[in-house]
């Protein structure tokens, strides 16, 4: 996980959720297609290359990641721009 993500994430989520995000990130490879899907009644799904890798109830992981990526103090202006334009990927 990039260092620029680690400290802000540490400040936003409980330790167990931070470890979950770190574990998920550690398994990514260059070129992976990653989708995060949230439904209020179902929770959050992490899908990598078309396969569901993790399912979590609620949005406890999703909200901090969104703040990290597209919030007012996003860790990368370029990533924020790409995500908001729908051209990330």
N, CA, C and O atoms as CSV, one atom per row, in Angstrom:
chain,resi,resn,atom,element,x,y,z
A,1,UNK,N,N,0.845,-1.166,0.000
A,1,UNK,CA,C,0.000,0.000,0.000
A,1,UNK,C,C,0.899,1.241,0.000
A,1,UNK,O,O,1.863,1.320,0.762
A,2,UNK,N,N,0.575,2.193,-0.853
A,2,UNK,CA,C,1.392,3.410,-0.885
A,2,UNK,C,C,1.418,4.105,0.472
A,2,UNK,O,O,0.405,4.159,1.170
A,3,UNK,N,N,2.568,4.631,0.837
A,3,UNK,CA,C,2.712,5.333,2.108
A,3,UNK,C,C,1.735,6.499,2.227
A,3,UNK,O,O,1.248,6.802,3.317
A,4,UNK,N,N,1.450,7.153,1.095
A,4,UNK,CA,C,0.535,8.300,1.135
A,4,UNK,C,C,-0.879,7.882,1.546
A,4,UNK,O,O,-1.678,8.728,1.949
A,5,UNK,N,N,-1.195,6.588,1.448
A,5,UNK,CA,C,-2.503,6.083,1.851
A,5,UNK,C,C,-2.498,5.633,3.300
A,5,UNK,O,O,-3.513,5.743,3.989
A,6,UNK,N,N,-1.366,5.126,3.771
A,6,UNK,CA,C,-1.301,4.439,5.056
A,6,UNK,C,C,-1.704,5.329,6.238
A,6,UNK,O,O,-2.562,4.943,7.032
A,7,UNK,N,N,-1.098,6.508,6.363
A,7,UNK,CA,C,-1.391,7.352,7.519
A,7,UNK,C,C,-2.831,7.860,7.519
A,7,UNK,O,O,-3.508,7.748,8.541
A,8,UNK,N,N,-3.326,8.417,6.403
A,8,UNK,CA,C,-4.728,8.868,6.421
A,8,UNK,C,C,-5.705,7.732,6.706
A,8,UNK,O,O,-6.683,7.920,7.430
A,9,UNK,N,N,-5.445,6.558,6.143
A,9,UNK,CA,C,-6.328,5.418,6.361
A,9,UNK,C,C,-6.303,5.012,7.827
A,9,UNK,O,O,-7.340,4.697,8.410
A,10,UNK,N,N,-5.120,5.021,8.416
A,10,UNK,CA,C,-4.958,4.684,9.826
A,10,UNK,C,C,-5.796,5.607,10.703
A,10,UNK,O,O,-6.342,5.176,11.719
A,11,UNK,N,N,-5.898,6.873,10.313
A,11,UNK,CA,C,-6.652,7.854,11.088
A,11,UNK,C,C,-8.161,7.742,10.884
A,11,UNK,O,O,-8.933,8.251,11.697
A,12,UNK,N,N,-8.591,7.077,9.804
A,12,UNK,CA,C,-10.014,7.043,9.461
A,12,UNK,C,C,-10.741,5.771,9.867
A,12,UNK,O,O,-11.959,5.800,10.042
A,13,UNK,N,N,-10.036,4.657,10.023
A,13,UNK,CA,C,-10.728,3.385,10.257
A,13,UNK,C,C,-10.175,2.669,11.484
A,13,UNK,O,O,-9.059,2.924,11.937
A,14,UNK,N,N,-10.990,1.774,11.993
A,14,UNK,CA,C,-10.543,0.935,13.101
A,14,UNK,C,C,-9.367,0.079,12.629
A,14,UNK,O,O,-9.208,-0.161,11.432
A,15,UNK,N,N,-8.563,-0.370,13.557
A,15,UNK,CA,C,-7.363,-1.135,13.236
A,15,UNK,C,C,-7.688,-2.407,12.455
A,15,UNK,O,O,-6.973,-2.748,11.512
A,16,UNK,N,N,-8.757,-3.115,12.834
A,16,UNK,CA,C,-9.090,-4.353,12.131
A,16,UNK,C,C,-9.470,-4.075,10.680
A,16,UNK,O,O,-9.144,-4.868,9.797
A,17,UNK,N,N,-10.158,-2.958,10.420
A,17,UNK,CA,C,-10.520,-2.625,9.040
A,17,UNK,C,C,-9.295,-2.181,8.247
A,17,UNK,O,O,-9.181,-2.474,7.057
A,18,UNK,N,N,-8.392,-1.483,8.900
A,18,UNK,CA,C,-7.151,-1.096,8.222
A,18,UNK,C,C,-6.373,-2.338,7.799
A,18,UNK,O,O,-5.836,-2.387,6.692
A,19,UNK,N,N,-6.311,-3.333,8.668
A,19,UNK,CA,C,-5.617,-4.574,8.329
A,19,UNK,C,C,-6.309,-5.287,7.166
A,19,UNK,O,O,-5.646,-5.874,6.311
A,20,UNK,N,N,-7.635,-5.236,7.136
A,20,UNK,CA,C,-8.378,-5.835,6.024
A,20,UNK,C,C,-7.992,-5.163,4.711
A,20,UNK,O,O,-7.723,-5.841,3.719
A,21,UNK,N,N,-7.963,-3.833,4.703
A,21,UNK,CA,C,-7.602,-3.097,3.484
A,21,UNK,C,C,-6.168,-3.426,3.074
A,21,UNK,O,O,-5.894,-3.629,1.891
A,22,UNK,N,N,-5.264,-3.479,4.031
A,22,UNK,CA,C,-3.858,-3.803,3.722
A,22,UNK,C,C,-3.737,-5.210,3.123
A,22,UNK,O,O,-2.993,-5.414,2.165
A,23,UNK,N,N,-4.465,-6.172,3.686
A,23,UNK,CA,C,-4.424,-7.546,3.171
A,23,UNK,C,C,-4.963,-7.612,1.745
A,23,UNK,O,O,-4.390,-8.281,0.885
A,24,UNK,N,N,-6.056,-6.921,1.508
A,24,UNK,CA,C,-6.639,-6.903,0.170
A,24,UNK,C,C,-5.663,-6.274,-0.814
A,24,UNK,O,O,-5.416,-6.816,-1.891
A,25,UNK,N,N,-5.115,-5.131,-0.437
A,25,UNK,CA,C,-4.199,-4.411,-1.325
A,25,UNK,C,C,-2.951,-5.240,-1.637
A,25,UNK,O,O,-2.444,-5.204,-2.758
A,26,UNK,N,N,-2.465,-5.977,-0.657
A,26,UNK,CA,C,-1.247,-6.779,-0.830
A,26,UNK,C,C,-1.402,-7.841,-1.920
A,26,UNK,O,O,-0.410,-8.293,-2.493
A,27,UNK,N,N,-2.636,-8.236,-2.205
A,27,UNK,CA,C,-2.882,-9.276,-3.212
A,27,UNK,C,C,-3.125,-8.733,-4.614
A,27,UNK,O,O,-3.266,-9.508,-5.559
A,28,UNK,N,N,-3.176,-7.406,-4.762
A,28,UNK,CA,C,-3.371,-6.828,-6.086
A,28,UNK,C,C,-2.117,-6.985,-6.923
A,28,UNK,O,O,-0.997,-6.955,-6.413
A,29,UNK,N,N,-2.329,-7.152,-8.219
A,29,UNK,CA,C,-1.222,-7.194,-9.173
A,29,UNK,C,C,-1.472,-6.123,-10.232
A,29,UNK,O,O,-2.613,-5.736,-10.486
A,30,UNK,N,N,-0.412,-5.661,-10.830
A,30,UNK,CA,C,-0.533,-4.657,-11.884
A,30,UNK,C,C,-1.479,-5.164,-12.969
A,30,UNK,O,O,-1.360,-6.299,-13.429
A,31,UNK,N,N,-2.411,-4.319,-13.370
A,31,UNK,CA,C,-3.350,-4.681,-14.420
A,31,UNK,C,C,-4.640,-5.304,-13.918
A,31,UNK,O,O,-5.544,-5.559,-14.713
A,32,UNK,N,N,-4.751,-5.557,-12.610
A,32,UNK,CA,C,-5.990,-6.119,-12.075
A,32,UNK,C,C,-7.148,-5.152,-12.292
A,32,UNK,O,O,-6.981,-3.936,-12.199
A,33,UNK,N,N,-8.318,-5.704,-12.579
A,33,UNK,CA,C,-9.551,-4.936,-12.695
A,33,UNK,C,C,-10.250,-5.030,-11.348
A,33,UNK,O,O,-10.703,-6.107,-10.960
A,34,UNK,N,N,-10.343,-3.924,-10.637
A,34,UNK,CA,C,-10.890,-3.919,-9.280
A,34,UNK,C,C,-12.180,-3.113,-9.251
A,34,UNK,O,O,-12.229,-1.979,-9.727
A,35,UNK,N,N,-13.222,-3.712,-8.689
A,35,UNK,CA,C,-14.502,-3.024,-8.510
A,35,UNK,C,C,-14.902,-3.129,-7.048
A,35,UNK,O,O,-14.723,-4.169,-6.413
A,36,UNK,N,N,-15.447,-2.039,-6.523
A,36,UNK,CA,C,-16.009,-2.044,-5.184
A,36,UNK,C,C,-17.480,-1.724,-5.355
A,36,UNK,O,O,-17.844,-0.669,-5.874
A,37,UNK,N,N,-18.320,-2.644,-4.913
A,37,UNK,CA,C,-19.763,-2.519,-5.094
A,37,UNK,C,C,-20.414,-2.421,-3.719
A,37,UNK,O,O,-20.138,-3.225,-2.828
A,38,UNK,N,N,-21.279,-1.426,-3.562
A,38,UNK,CA,C,-21.980,-1.255,-2.294
A,38,UNK,C,C,-23.482,-1.237,-2.520
A,38,UNK,O,O,-23.977,-0.563,-3.424
A,39,UNK,N,N,-24.203,-1.984,-1.691
A,39,UNK,CA,C,-25.663,-1.960,-1.675
A,39,UNK,C,C,-26.091,-1.871,-0.211
A,39,UNK,O,O,-25.628,-2.662,0.610
A,40,UNK,N,N,-26.967,-0.924,0.129
A,40,UNK,CA,C,-27.338,-0.709,1.532
A,40,UNK,C,C,-27.806,-1.960,2.270
A,40,UNK,O,O,-27.454,-2.152,3.434
A,41,UNK,N,N,-28.564,-2.786,1.639
A,41,UNK,CA,C,-29.096,-3.984,2.310
A,41,UNK,C,C,-28.093,-5.137,2.349
A,41,UNK,O,O,-28.244,-6.074,3.134
A,42,UNK,N,N,-27.081,-5.062,1.508
A,42,UNK,CA,C,-26.152,-6.180,1.347
A,42,UNK,C,C,-24.790,-5.897,1.970
A,42,UNK,O,O,-24.238,-6.749,2.666
A,43,UNK,N,N,-24.253,-4.726,1.729
A,43,UNK,CA,C,-22.930,-4.372,2.227
A,43,UNK,C,C,-21.985,-4.065,1.081
A,43,UNK,O,O,-22.414,-3.620,0.016
A,44,UNK,N,N,-20.698,-4.303,1.296
A,44,UNK,CA,C,-19.667,-3.953,0.343
A,44,UNK,C,C,-19.012,-5.212,-0.203
A,44,UNK,O,O,-18.676,-6.125,0.552
A,45,UNK,N,N,-18.833,-5.255,-1.508
A,45,UNK,CA,C,-18.155,-6.380,-2.171
A,45,UNK,C,C,-16.923,-5.858,-2.877
A,45,UNK,O,O,-16.967,-4.813,-3.527
A,46,UNK,N,N,-15.834,-6.576,-2.753
A,46,UNK,CA,C,-14.626,-6.278,-3.503
A,46,UNK,C,C,-14.491,-7.352,-4.570
A,46,UNK,O,O,-14.399,-8.541,-4.264
A,47,UNK,N,N,-14.479,-6.920,-5.826
A,47,UNK,CA,C,-14.411,-7.846,-6.958
A,47,UNK,C,C,-13.117,-7.574,-7.711
A,47,UNK,O,O,-12.860,-6.443,-8.123
A,48,UNK,N,N,-12.303,-8.612,-7.890
A,48,UNK,CA,C,-11.036,-8.484,-8.594
A,48,UNK,C,C,-11.077,-9.430,-9.792
A,48,UNK,O,O,-11.263,-10.637,-9.643
A,49,UNK,N,N,-10.901,-8.861,-10.970
A,49,UNK,CA,C,-10.916,-9.633,-12.212
A,49,UNK,C,C,-12.156,-10.512,-12.330
A,49,UNK,O,O,-12.077,-11.657,-12.774
A,50,UNK,N,N,-13.309,-9.960,-11.924
A,50,UNK,CA,C,-14.578,-10.659,-12.073
A,50,UNK,C,C,-14.905,-11.636,-10.964
A,50,UNK,O,O,-15.977,-12.240,-10.987
A,51,UNK,N,N,-14.021,-11.813,-9.993
A,51,UNK,CA,C,-14.247,-12.753,-8.898
A,51,UNK,C,C,-14.397,-11.990,-7.584
A,51,UNK,O,O,-13.556,-11.159,-7.242
A,52,UNK,N,N,-15.469,-12.278,-6.852
A,52,UNK,CA,C,-15.648,-11.646,-5.552
A,52,UNK,C,C,-14.575,-12.158,-4.607
A,52,UNK,O,O,-14.479,-13.357,-4.346
A,53,UNK,N,N,-13.764,-11.230,-4.094
A,53,UNK,CA,C,-12.667,-11.602,-3.190
A,53,UNK,C,C,-13.028,-11.400,-1.732
A,53,UNK,O,O,-12.530,-12.106,-0.855
A,54,UNK,N,N,-13.904,-10.421,-1.474
A,54,UNK,CA,C,-14.257,-10.140,-0.082
A,54,UNK,C,C,-15.636,-9.519,-0.035
A,54,UNK,O,O,-15.974,-8.676,-0.866
A,55,UNK,N,N,-16.439,-9.938,0.945
A,55,UNK,CA,C,-17.738,-9.331,1.195
A,55,UNK,C,C,-17.767,-8.874,2.635
A,55,UNK,O,O,-17.377,-9.620,3.534
A,56,UNK,N,N,-18.226,-7.653,2.863
A,56,UNK,CA,C,-18.273,-7.082,4.206
A,56,UNK,C,C,-19.618,-6.413,4.414
A,56,UNK,O,O,-20.145,-5.781,3.498
A,57,UNK,N,N,-20.172,-6.543,5.589
A,57,UNK,CA,C,-21.422,-5.865,5.885
A,57,UNK,C,C,-21.153,-4.380,6.072
A,57,UNK,O,O,-20.090,-3.989,6.553
A,58,UNK,N,N,-22.108,-3.568,5.696
A,58,UNK,CA,C,-22.013,-2.126,5.904
A,58,UNK,C,C,-21.047,-1.448,4.949
A,58,UNK,O,O,-20.624,-2.016,3.943
A,59,UNK,N,N,-20.713,-0.208,5.302
A,59,UNK,CA,C,-19.839,0.599,4.448
A,59,UNK,C,C,-18.618,1.111,5.214
A,59,UNK,O,O,-18.027,2.124,4.839
A,60,UNK,N,N,-18.246,0.415,6.280
A,60,UNK,CA,C,-17.139,0.852,7.132
A,60,UNK,C,C,-15.803,0.937,6.399
A,60,UNK,O,O,-14.934,1.712,6.800
A,61,UNK,N,N,-15.626,0.171,5.353
A,61,UNK,CA,C,-14.391,0.225,4.564
A,61,UNK,C,C,-14.572,1.171,3.386
A,61,UNK,O,O,-13.645,1.900,3.032
A,62,UNK,N,N,-15.733,1.169,2.784
A,62,UNK,CA,C,-15.975,1.971,1.592
A,62,UNK,C,C,-15.855,3.475,1.856
A,62,UNK,O,O,-15.184,4.178,1.100
A,63,UNK,N,N,-16.479,3.965,2.888
A,63,UNK,CA,C,-16.466,5.413,3.152
A,63,UNK,C,C,-15.052,5.973,3.312
A,63,UNK,O,O,-14.742,6.990,2.692
A,64,UNK,N,N,-14.184,5.357,4.113
A,64,UNK,CA,C,-12.821,5.893,4.225
A,64,UNK,C,C,-12.055,5.840,2.899
A,64,UNK,O,O,-11.287,6.752,2.593
A,65,UNK,N,N,-12.259,4.781,2.113
A,65,UNK,CA,C,-11.573,4.707,0.824
A,65,UNK,C,C,-12.040,5.824,-0.106
A,65,UNK,O,O,-11.230,6.423,-0.812
A,66,UNK,N,N,-13.327,6.101,-0.107
A,66,UNK,CA,C,-13.831,7.199,-0.934
A,66,UNK,C,C,-13.253,8.534,-0.495
A,66,UNK,O,O,-12.876,9.353,-1.333
A,67,UNK,N,N,-13.178,8.761,0.820
A,67,UNK,CA,C,-12.553,10.001,1.309
A,67,UNK,C,C,-11.091,10.066,0.888
A,67,UNK,O,O,-10.593,11.130,0.520
A,68,UNK,N,N,-10.415,8.942,0.942
A,68,UNK,CA,C,-9.002,8.871,0.585
A,68,UNK,C,C,-8.798,9.155,-0.901
A,68,UNK,O,O,-7.848,9.844,-1.273
A,69,UNK,N,N,-9.670,8.638,-1.742
A,69,UNK,CA,C,-9.504,8.740,-3.195
A,69,UNK,C,C,-10.144,9.974,-3.804
A,69,UNK,O,O,-9.576,10.567,-4.722
A,70,UNK,N,N,-11.339,10.386,-3.305
A,70,UNK,CA,C,-12.027,11.504,-3.961
A,70,UNK,C,C,-12.453,12.612,-3.004
A,70,UNK,O,O,-13.124,13.557,-3.417
A,71,UNK,N,N,-12.075,12.510,-1.747
A,71,UNK,CA,C,-12.442,13.528,-0.762
A,71,UNK,C,C,-11.705,14.837,-0.985
A,71,UNK,O,O,-10.869,14.944,-1.883
A,72,UNK,N,N,-12.017,15.823,-0.170
A,72,UNK,CA,C,-11.400,17.139,-0.284
A,72,UNK,C,C,-9.875,17.077,-0.203
A,72,UNK,O,O,-9.184,17.857,-0.859
A,73,UNK,N,N,-9.356,16.158,0.593
A,73,UNK,CA,C,-7.909,16.003,0.746
A,73,UNK,C,C,-7.466,14.664,0.163
A,73,UNK,O,O,-6.754,13.900,0.815
A,74,UNK,N,N,-7.888,14.390,-1.051
A,74,UNK,CA,C,-7.544,13.126,-1.719
A,74,UNK,C,C,-6.025,12.954,-1.781
A,74,UNK,O,O,-5.284,13.929,-1.911
A,75,UNK,N,N,-5.573,11.702,-1.685
A,75,UNK,CA,C,-4.133,11.433,-1.679
A,75,UNK,C,C,-3.489,11.641,-3.051
A,75,UNK,O,O,-2.270,11.784,-3.150
A,76,UNK,N,N,-4.302,11.657,-4.102
A,76,UNK,CA,C,-3.774,11.878,-5.448
A,76,UNK,C,C,-4.787,12.681,-6.265
A,76,UNK,O,O,-5.904,12.227,-6.513
A,77,UNK,N,N,-4.379,13.868,-6.674
A,77,UNK,CA,C,-5.266,14.694,-7.493
A,77,UNK,C,C,-5.588,14.004,-8.809
A,77,UNK,O,O,-6.706,14.113,-9.313
A,78,UNK,N,N,-4.612,13.294,-9.368
A,78,UNK,CA,C,-4.824,12.599,-10.635
A,78,UNK,C,C,-5.816,11.441,-10.478
A,78,UNK,O,O,-6.716,11.283,-11.303
A,79,UNK,N,N,-5.659,10.636,-9.432
A,79,UNK,CA,C,-6.594,9.537,-9.190
A,79,UNK,C,C,-7.992,10.091,-8.965
A,79,UNK,O,O,-8.964,9.553,-9.497
A,80,UNK,N,N,-8.105,11.154,-8.188
A,80,UNK,CA,C,-9.410,11.783,-7.933
A,80,UNK,C,C,-10.058,12.210,-9.248
A,80,UNK,O,O,-11.235,11.938,-9.488
A,81,UNK,N,N,-9.285,12.874,-10.086
A,81,UNK,CA,C,-9.812,13.339,-11.372
A,81,UNK,C,C,-10.268,12.174,-12.230
A,81,UNK,O,O,-11.338,12.230,-12.836
A,82,UNK,N,N,-9.463,11.113,-12.288
A,82,UNK,CA,C,-9.814,9.956,-13.109
A,82,UNK,C,C,-11.063,9.238,-12.585
A,82,UNK,O,O,-11.937,8.861,-13.366
A,83,UNK,N,N,-11.145,9.052,-11.272
A,83,UNK,CA,C,-12.317,8.384,-10.704
A,83,UNK,C,C,-13.592,9.187,-10.929
A,83,UNK,O,O,-14.629,8.626,-11.281
A,84,UNK,N,N,-13.514,10.488,-10.728
A,84,UNK,CA,C,-14.702,11.324,-10.903
A,84,UNK,C,C,-15.115,11.469,-12.366
A,84,UNK,O,O,-16.280,11.725,-12.667
A,85,UNK,N,N,-14.161,11.306,-13.259
A,85,UNK,CA,C,-14.485,11.412,-14.687
A,85,UNK,C,C,-14.957,10.070,-15.260
A,85,UNK,O,O,-15.460,10.013,-16.383
A,86,UNK,N,N,-14.792,8.993,-14.485
A,86,UNK,CA,C,-15.179,7.664,-14.965
A,86,UNK,C,C,-14.168,7.059,-15.900
A,86,UNK,O,O,-14.476,6.094,-16.600
A,87,UNK,N,N,-12.941,7.610,-15.933
A,87,UNK,CA,C,-11.932,7.116,-16.850
A,87,UNK,C,C,-10.778,6.387,-16.164
A,87,UNK,O,O,-9.711,6.214,-16.752
A,88,UNK,N,N,-10.992,5.966,-14.936
A,88,UNK,CA,C,-9.941,5.254,-14.225
A,88,UNK,C,C,-10.006,3.781,-14.615
A,88,UNK,O,O,-11.027,3.119,-14.427
A,89,UNK,N,N,-8.924,3.291,-15.146
A,89,UNK,CA,C,-8.924,1.877,-15.470
A,89,UNK,C,C,-8.337,1.541,-16.784
A,89,UNK,O,O,-8.288,0.369,-17.156
